[in-house]
């Protein structure tokens, strides 16, 4: 079963197990993870599920799509090389573990 570790801005961590095919965003919302707002419900239209993927995991996930790239430009917190929209990160199919850091603000 895939695992996601969410790291809060204060460095506290919460690890959850998720089903194959679950997105990081829906997993966060379903498990009451602070800091993932998800205003658009996962359609890559708001950037309120912005996360920083820990560097060791960046090569394990698919690259940023054009739509995701455009939305990340409007993220409330600083955009970094490892910035992603958690609604676009799907667990399973080779992504069995992921560590993401939640930015200090989403809106």
N, C-alpha and C positions, 0 to 999 in steps of 0.2 A: 504494500500500500504506500503510495507516495506521501512524502512529508514536506511541510512548509514551515519554516521558522520565520516568524515576524519579529523584527527588532525595532523597538520604539525609540524615539529620539533620546530618551533617558537611558538607553542601552538595556532595558528590561526585554526579556525574550519570552515568546510563547510558541511552542511547536505543536502543530496539529497534523493528524493523518487525514488524508482526503482520498476520494475515489479517483480512479483513472478518468480523465476527461474533464475534471473539475477545473475551473479557472481559479487563479489566486484570489481575484476580487470576490467572487461568490463564496469561496471558502472563508475569506476574512469576514464578510458580512454575516454568514451563517454561524460563525463562531464568536461574534461580538468583539472582533479585533478593533481596538481604538485606532483612529486615524485614516481609515479607508471610508470615504464618504460615499462614493459610487452614485452620484446624482443621476447619471443617465442609465443606470442599470446594466451596464456592460456593453454598450454599443459604440465605444470609442469616440464619444462625442463631448466629453467634459473634462477629462484629465484630473478628476477628483479621486482617482484610485492610483495615482502616481506612486511608484516605489523605486528604490535603488536596489538593483540586484547585486548581491555581493560578487566581487570580481571573479572569484573562482567558479562561479556558476554561469557567467555571461556566455561562454562558448557552448553551453549545454542547451541553450534555448534558441528558438528560431530568431532571425534578425527582425528588426523593427520594420513594420510595413510603412508605406507612404502615408496612410491615414493616421496611424499611430504617431509617426514622426511629426505631422502637422499639429496634432493635439498636444504633444509634449511641449511644443513651443509656447503653449499658453498655460503651462503648469504654474501653480502658485508658488511653489518652492523652486529653488535653483535646479535647472536642468543640468544633468551630468552625463558623461559617456555611458554610464550604466543605468540611466533612467529608463523606466518602462511603465506602461499602463498595465496594472495588474489584471484588468479584464481581458487582456490579450495574451496572457501567460497561461497555457493549458498544461496541467500536470498529466503525467503518464507518457507513453510513447517515447521513452528514453529520458524523460524528465522525472526522475524518481525522488529527487530531493532538491530543495531550493531554499535559499536564505535571502530574505528581502528586508530592507530597512525602510521604515516609514518616514517620510519627510516631516519636518516640523509643522507644516501647514498644507492644506489641500485647497482652501478657498480664500 
